[in-house]
Amino acid sequence: MKPKDVPEVVERLREANRAFKVPIVTEISQQKRSPFAVLISTLISLRTKDEVTRQASIRLLSLAETPEEMVKLPLSVIEKAIYPAGFYHTKAERIHDLCGVLLTRFKGRVPDTLETLLQIKGVGRKTANLVMTLGFGKLGICVDTHVHRISNRLGLVKTKTPEKTEMALRSILPKAYWIEYNDLLVTFGQNLCKPVSPLCSRCPVTAYCLKTGVKRSR
């Protein structure tokens, strides 16, 4: 796939993805319209299946919708709300501590710049970019394992890490596609372009794909 093919590939992915659910953090952002909800649901989602993240986020955010409310919850309550999310003990502590930081350093508001978000312990580039794009509607490119894998599989980039993929995409992907790029590739990756044995026979962009690293497909 070449950069000039991006508009056609994006259009085909939009059409194909209409048959599937949007990623869970996107769903939460559409329901809550809150950068804080995006931040919390993203932290819960790490190494956790979407359905578990959905229920855990709904439970926790029904108890606390602001940092002020969250810090008042005992850790045991946060843990119970997000269980069985992966590493729920650690995530509960991280969420509680992060809310304390938001209150002491940022007057209870989620920062709206990537650089400031990355200064907060426990917030990595994936989380920060999702908050920027889904929480604030600002430009950013969120790269998770799906985006990293598929961007390389297509041949659009040739990178070794998600961070390097993000930097490469920032230089070649038209800004008009930055915000939706994550949703498109995550949905596509969860349903068709799977890590092992992707469903190439059903792929709407197979004509553009170099299939880099694909050893077996269906």
TARADA-V327649 format. One record per backbone hydrogen bond with DSSP energy under -1.0 kcal/mol. CO is the residue of the C=O (numbers start at 0). NH is the residue of the N-H. Records with the same first field share a line. If there is no record, write none. Layout:
CO=NH ; NH
This chain:
1=4
2=5
4=8
5=9
6=10
7=11
8=12
9=13
10=14
11=15
12=16
15=18
16=19
22=26
23=27
24=28
25=29
26=30
27=31
28=32
33=37
34=38
35=39
36=40
37=41
38=42
39=43
40=44
44=47
48=52
49=53
50=54
51=55
52=56
53=57
54=58
55=59
56=60
57=61
59=62 ; 63
65=69
66=70
69=72
73=77
74=78
75=79
76=80
77=81
78=82
81=84
84=87
86=90
87=91
88=92
89=93
90=94
91=95
92=96
93=97
94=98
95=99
96=100
97=101
98=102
99=103
100=104
101=105 ; 107
105=108
112=116
113=117
115=118
116=119
119=122
123=127
124=128
125=129
126=130
127=131
128=132
129=133
130=135
131=137
143=147
144=148
145=149
146=150
147=151
148=152
149=153
150=155 ; 156
152=211
160=164
161=165
162=166
163=167
164=168
165=169
167=171
168=172
173=176
174=177
176=180
179=183
180=184
181=185
182=186
183=187
184=188
185=189
186=190
187=191 ; 192
191=193 ; 198
197=199 ; 217
198=201
199=202
204=207
210=213
